[in-house]
Amino acid sequence: MSIRWKLSLFLCWLAASPTQAQLRLPRFIDRIINDTASSAESRILVLPTVGFAPETSLQVGVRAFSLFHTRHDTTVNRLSEVVLSSFVTLKGQFSAQLENAVYTDQNRYFLLGKAQYQQFPLLFFGIGPDAPAELPILVESQSAQIRQRFLRQIRGNWYAGVEFDYQSIWNVELVVPNGRTLAQQIGQAGGRTVGLGLAVVYDTRKNVLNVRRGAFLEVGELFYRRGFGSDFDYRAIVVDGRLYRPLGRPNRVLAMQIYGTVQRGTVPFYSLALLGGESLLRGYYLGRYRDKTLLTTQAEVRWLPFGFSRRFGGNIFAGLGTVAPRLADVQTRNLRWVAGGGIQFLLLSSKDVYLRGDLGFTNEGTGLYFSLGQAF
């Protein structure tokens, strides 16, 4: 049965089963948003989800997550999260993902990563900062990825350790529209990438889903080699820096991020750095621009919540970014901008977790997003 049929049957079940869905759902949601459990208590919560993004259109699924402090210690141990999510979309996409950001007792070890399977058609506009918006190529494929960082506290808020990245993509089909030609792409037939490397992290955040004060810095380098089982040889360096500060009042937060990726070698087109999506330069389609080098920066002011409301908040954001084949080729004329804002709703008061709806504006159009937790 196709994904579109599964999604249609699910929506019909919601519409035709008021006693099982429509009547029980409000009470189910009420128990979650009015949860009075201690912030130190570990619980597994399961939520039906509805989301939206330019890459997926409407998506319907389920999310199960556990937010907890190791040994129930909220004074020292940071909030950990384990999230299992799955969804189908009106575009025939399917995704299942397990994410983890787990701190052990005394924050001695930090395990950060994800495992994901996707049947996820996406648009491919081309490579480079001048990729045309017209006549994008549809890339249909199936993929699986496991990426994990195993980090040990070395001093204070500094962590260091090893990083592992495995990705496989198969059943790749490129649907080229009339009037568009496509040169041979590296990885066009699919393949496997396996990378090993090192990562250094500085982290003073307490709640990774909604940081109100703190800083995060990650510098990592991964080597993808045939000797590891990879079909492609290349190297990738990633820098991710974030800073969070209250603005005068406890409910008002300034969040800033700089993010960069530099790759060298034979990189398959599906592993190139991607500009856009719900977390990085909202407003651009995920992968609207892609290349071996990506540089971005963004800032956001958050009201969590508004002063006149107990649960509703909001945010405004702006960002700049670009891609290039090499770091030396980055040019200011190729910078792309985004600006926008959104509304937030306090879903889990005991864990300080918000639902977010954002509208991002670019010189190429707008993007609408609904998601759980902050963008960064």
C-alpha positions as CSV (number, residue, x, y, z in Angstrom):
1,M,0.0,0.0,0.0
2,S,1.4,3.4,-1.0
3,I,2.2,6.1,1.6
4,R,-0.4,8.4,0.1
5,W,-3.1,5.7,0.7
6,K,-1.9,5.1,4.2
7,L,-2.1,8.8,5.0
8,S,-5.5,9.0,3.4
9,L,-6.8,6.1,5.5
10,F,-5.4,7.6,8.7
11,L,-7.1,11.0,8.0
12,C,-10.4,9.2,7.2
13,W,-10.1,7.2,10.5
14,L,-9.7,10.5,12.4
15,A,-12.8,12.0,10.7
16,A,-15.0,8.9,11.0
17,S,-14.1,7.8,14.6
18,P,-15.1,10.7,16.9
19,T,-15.4,8.4,20.0
20,Q,-11.9,7.0,19.5
21,A,-10.0,10.1,18.2
22,Q,-11.8,13.4,18.4
23,L,-13.3,12.9,21.9
24,R,-10.3,11.3,23.5
25,L,-7.7,13.5,21.9
26,P,-8.6,16.7,23.8
27,R,-8.4,15.0,27.2
28,F,-5.2,13.3,26.1
29,I,-3.6,16.6,25.1
30,D,-5.0,18.3,28.3
31,R,-3.2,15.8,30.5
32,I,0.1,16.6,28.6
33,I,0.0,20.4,28.5
34,N,-1.2,20.6,32.1
35,D,1.3,18.0,33.4
36,T,2.1,18.8,37.0
37,A,4.9,16.2,37.3
38,S,8.2,17.4,38.8
39,S,10.8,18.6,36.4
40,A,13.1,15.9,37.8
41,E,10.6,13.1,37.0
42,S,11.4,11.0,34.0
43,R,8.4,10.2,31.7
44,I,7.8,8.8,28.3
45,L,5.2,10.9,26.4
46,V,3.6,9.9,23.1
47,L,2.0,12.6,20.9
48,P,0.2,12.6,17.6
49,T,1.9,15.2,15.4
50,V,0.9,17.4,12.6
51,G,3.6,19.5,10.9
52,F,4.3,21.5,7.8
53,A,7.4,22.5,5.8
54,P,8.1,23.4,2.2
55,E,9.9,20.1,1.7
56,T,7.1,18.0,3.0
57,S,3.8,20.0,2.9
58,L,1.4,18.5,5.4
59,Q,2.9,15.7,7.5
60,V,1.1,13.5,10.0
61,G,2.8,11.2,12.5
62,V,3.6,10.3,16.0
63,R,6.4,11.3,18.4
64,A,7.5,9.5,21.6
65,F,10.0,11.3,23.7
66,S,11.6,11.1,27.1
67,L,13.0,14.2,28.8
68,F,14.9,13.5,32.0
69,H,17.7,14.4,34.4
70,T,20.0,11.5,35.2
71,R,19.4,10.3,38.8
72,H,16.6,13.0,38.9
73,D,19.2,15.6,39.8
74,T,18.1,18.9,38.4
75,T,20.7,21.0,40.2
76,V,23.8,19.5,38.4
77,N,22.7,17.2,35.6
78,R,21.5,18.7,32.4
79,L,18.2,17.8,30.8
80,S,18.6,14.8,28.5
81,E,16.3,13.9,25.6
82,V,15.6,10.8,23.6
83,V,13.1,11.3,20.8
84,L,11.5,8.7,18.5
85,S,9.5,10.2,15.7
86,S,7.9,9.0,12.5
87,F,5.7,10.7,9.9
88,V,4.2,10.4,6.4
89,T,3.4,13.4,4.1
90,L,1.1,14.3,1.3
91,K,4.1,14.2,-1.0
92,G,4.6,10.5,-0.4
93,Q,7.5,10.8,2.0
94,F,8.1,8.7,5.0
95,S,10.6,9.2,7.8
96,A,11.5,7.4,11.1
97,Q,14.1,8.9,13.4
98,L,15.7,8.3,16.8
99,E,17.5,11.3,18.2
100,N,19.5,11.4,21.5
101,A,21.2,14.1,23.5
102,V,22.0,12.2,26.8
103,Y,24.2,13.3,29.7
104,T,25.3,10.8,32.2
105,D,25.6,11.5,36.0
106,Q,27.6,14.6,36.8
107,N,27.5,15.3,33.0
108,R,30.6,13.2,32.7
109,Y,29.7,11.7,29.3
110,F,27.6,13.2,26.5
111,L,26.1,11.0,23.8
112,L,24.8,13.1,20.9
113,G,23.4,11.8,17.6
114,K,20.6,10.3,15.6
115,A,19.6,7.2,13.6
116,Q,17.2,7.7,10.6
117,Y,15.5,5.9,7.8
118,Q,13.8,7.9,5.0
119,Q,11.8,7.4,1.9
120,F,12.0,11.0,1.0
121,P,11.7,12.5,-2.5
122,L,13.4,16.0,-2.5
123,L,14.1,18.6,-5.1
124,F,17.6,19.0,-6.5
125,F,18.3,22.5,-7.9
126,G,21.9,22.0,-8.7
127,I,25.3,22.6,-7.0
128,G,26.7,26.0,-6.1
129,P,25.5,29.5,-5.2
130,D,24.1,30.1,-8.7
131,A,21.9,27.0,-8.9
132,P,18.7,28.1,-10.8
133,A,15.3,28.0,-9.0
134,E,13.5,27.0,-12.2
135,L,12.9,23.3,-13.3
136,P,14.3,21.5,-10.2
137,I,15.0,17.8,-10.5
138,L,13.1,15.4,-8.3
139,V,15.3,12.9,-6.5
140,E,13.5,9.8,-5.3
141,S,15.5,7.5,-3.0
142,Q,15.6,5.6,0.2
143,S,18.3,6.3,2.8
144,A,19.5,5.3,6.2
145,Q,21.9,7.2,8.5
146,I,23.5,6.6,11.8
147,R,25.6,9.5,13.3
148,Q,26.9,9.5,16.9
149,R,29.3,11.4,19.0
150,F,30.7,9.8,22.1
151,L,32.1,12.5,24.2
152,R,34.0,12.6,27.6
153,Q,34.1,15.6,29.9
154,I,37.7,16.7,30.0
155,R,37.4,19.8,32.1
156,G,34.4,21.8,33.3
157,N,32.1,22.3,30.3
158,W,34.5,21.0,27.7
159,Y,34.0,17.6,26.1
160,A,36.1,15.6,23.6
161,G,35.6,12.3,21.9
162,V,35.1,10.3,18.7
163,E,32.5,10.7,16.0
164,F,31.0,8.1,13.7
165,D,28.9,8.7,10.6
166,Y,27.3,6.0,8.4
167,Q,25.0,6.8,5.5
168,S,23.6,4.6,2.8
169,I,21.3,5.7,-0.1
170,W,19.7,3.3,-2.6
171,N,16.9,3.2,-5.2
172,V,18.0,6.6,-6.5
173,E,16.0,7.9,-9.4
174,L,16.4,11.4,-10.8
175,V,13.4,12.8,-12.6
176,V,14.6,15.5,-14.9
177,P,11.8,17.9,-16.2
178,N,11.6,18.8,-19.9
179,G,13.9,21.7,-20.7
180,R,16.5,20.8,-18.0
181,T,19.7,18.9,-18.7
182,L,21.7,17.2,-16.0
183,A,25.3,16.4,-15.9
184,Q,26.5,13.2,-14.3
185,Q,26.5,13.7,-10.5
186,I,28.9,12.0,-8.0
187,G,26.7,9.4,-6.2
188,Q,24.0,9.5,-8.8
189,A,23.6,5.7,-8.5
190,G,23.6,5.8,-4.7
191,G,26.2,4.4,-2.4
192,R,27.6,4.3,1.1
193,T,29.6,6.8,3.1
194,V,31.4,5.8,6.3
195,G,33.3,8.4,8.3
196,L,35.3,8.4,11.5
197,G,36.7,11.5,13.3
198,L,37.1,13.6,16.4
199,A,34.9,16.2,18.0
200,V,35.4,18.8,20.7
201,V,32.4,20.3,22.4
202,Y,31.9,23.2,24.9
203,D,28.4,23.1,26.4
204,T,26.8,25.1,29.2
205,R,23.2,24.6,28.2
206,K,20.7,23.1,30.7
207,N,17.7,22.3,28.4
208,V,18.7,21.4,24.9
209,L,15.1,21.8,23.6
210,N,14.7,25.4,24.9
211,V,17.9,27.1,26.0
212,R,17.4,30.3,28.0
213,R,21.0,30.9,29.0
214,G,24.2,29.2,27.9
215,A,26.6,28.5,25.1
216,F,27.4,25.6,22.8
217,L,30.4,25.1,20.5
218,E,31.2,22.1,18.4
219,V,34.3,21.6,16.2
220,G,34.5,18.3,14.5
221,E,36.5,16.7,11.7
222,L,35.4,13.5,9.9
223,F,37.4,11.3,7.4
224,Y,35.4,9.2,4.9
225,R,37.7,6.5,3.5
226,R,37.3,3.4,1.4
227,G,39.3,1.6,4.1
228,F,36.3,2.2,6.5
229,G,33.8,0.8,4.0
230,S,32.9,4.1,2.3
231,D,32.4,4.3,-1.5
232,F,33.8,7.8,-1.5
233,D,36.9,9.5,-0.1
234,Y,36.6,12.9,1.4
235,R,37.0,15.0,4.5
236,A,34.6,17.2,6.4
237,I,35.1,19.9,9.0
238,V,32.0,21.2,10.9
239,V,31.9,24.3,13.3
240,D,28.7,25.0,15.2
241,G,28.6,27.9,17.7
242,R,25.6,29.0,19.6
243,L,25.0,31.7,22.3
244,Y,21.9,32.3,24.4
245,R,21.3,35.3,26.7
246,P,18.3,36.8,28.5
247,L,17.3,40.3,27.3
248,G,16.4,42.2,30.4
249,R,13.6,39.9,31.5
250,P,13.6,36.1,32.2
251,N,11.0,35.4,29.5
252,R,13.0,37.2,26.7
253,V,15.9,35.4,25.1
254,L,18.4,36.3,22.4
255,A,19.7,33.3,20.6
256,M,22.6,33.5,18.0
257,Q,24.3,30.9,15.9
258,I,27.2,30.6,13.4
259,Y,27.5,27.4,11.4
260,G,30.0,26.3,8.8
261,T,31.0,23.2,6.9
262,V,34.0,22.7,4.7
263,Q,34.4,19.5,2.6
264,R,37.3,18.4,0.5
265,G,37.5,15.4,-1.8
266,T,35.0,13.3,-3.8
267,V,31.7,14.2,-2.1
268,P,28.5,12.6,-3.4
269,F,25.8,15.1,-4.2
270,Y,23.5,13.9,-1.4
271,S,26.2,14.5,1.2
272,L,27.0,18.1,0.3
273,A,26.2,20.8,2.8
274,L,22.6,22.0,2.5
275,L,21.3,25.5,3.0
276,G,17.7,25.8,4.1
277,G,15.2,23.8,6.1
278,E,13.4,24.2,9.4
279,S,16.6,24.8,11.5
280,L,19.1,26.6,9.3
281,L,17.9,29.7,7.4
282,R,14.2,29.0,7.6
283,G,12.4,30.2,4.4
284,Y,14.6,28.4,1.9
285,Y,13.8,24.9,0.7
286,L,16.1,22.3,2.3
287,G,19.0,22.0,-0.2
288,R,17.9,25.0,-2.3
289,Y,21.6,25.7,-2.4
290,R,24.3,23.0,-1.8
291,D,28.0,22.7,-2.2
292,K,31.2,21.6,-0.4
293,T,31.4,24.8,1.7
294,L,28.5,26.3,3.7
295,L,28.7,29.4,5.9
296,T,25.6,30.7,7.8
297,T,24.7,32.9,10.7
298,Q,21.4,33.6,12.3
299,A,19.9,35.4,15.3
300,E,16.5,35.2,17.0
301,V,14.7,37.0,19.8
302,R,12.2,34.8,21.7
303,W,9.4,35.7,24.1
304,L,8.8,32.6,26.3
305,P,6.0,33.4,26.9
306,F,4.6,36.8,26.2
307,G,4.2,39.0,29.3
308,F,0.4,39.0,28.9
309,S,0.1,35.2,28.4
310,R,0.9,32.1,30.4
311,R,1.4,29.8,27.4
312,F,1.7,31.8,24.2
313,G,5.0,33.3,23.1
314,G,6.6,34.3,19.9
315,N,9.9,35.0,18.1
316,I,11.5,37.1,15.3
317,F,14.6,36.0,13.4
318,A,17.0,36.9,10.7
319,G,19.9,35.1,9.0
320,L,22.6,35.2,6.3
321,G,24.3,32.3,4.5
322,T,25.9,31.1,1.3
323,V,27.6,28.1,-0.3
324,A,30.7,27.7,-2.4
325,P,33.0,25.0,-3.8
326,R,35.9,26.1,-1.6
327,L,36.3,28.4,1.4
328,A,38.4,30.7,-0.8
329,D,35.5,31.0,-3.3
330,V,33.0,32.5,-0.8
331,Q,31.7,35.8,-2.1
332,T,29.5,38.4,-0.4
333,R,27.5,38.9,-3.6
334,N,26.2,35.3,-3.1
335,L,24.9,35.8,0.4
336,R,21.3,34.8,0.9
337,W,19.1,36.4,3.6
338,V,16.1,35.4,5.6
339,A,13.8,37.2,8.0
340,G,10.7,36.2,9.8
341,G,8.8,35.4,12.9
342,G,6.4,33.0,14.6
343,I,4.2,32.0,17.4
344,Q,5.0,29.5,20.2
345,F,2.9,27.5,22.5
346,L,4.1,26.1,25.9
347,L,3.3,22.4,25.4
348,L,5.1,20.9,28.4
349,S,5.3,23.4,31.2
350,S,7.2,21.1,33.6
351,K,9.9,20.7,30.9
352,D,9.8,24.2,29.4
353,V,9.1,22.8,25.9
354,Y,7.3,24.8,23.2
355,L,5.5,24.1,20.0
356,R,6.7,26.4,17.3
357,G,5.2,27.9,14.1
358,D,7.5,30.0,11.9
359,L,7.1,32.0,8.7
360,G,10.3,32.8,6.9
361,F,10.7,35.3,4.2
362,T,13.4,35.3,1.5
363,N,14.0,37.1,-1.8
364,E,12.7,33.8,-3.5
365,G,9.5,33.4,-1.5
366,T,8.3,32.2,1.9
367,G,8.4,29.1,4.0
368,L,6.0,27.9,6.7
369,Y,7.1,25.5,9.5
370,F,5.5,23.8,12.4
371,S,7.7,21.9,14.8
372,L,8.5,20.9,18.4
373,G,11.3,22.7,20.2
374,Q,13.4,25.6,19.1
375,A,15.1,25.9,15.7
376,F,18.6,25.9,17.3
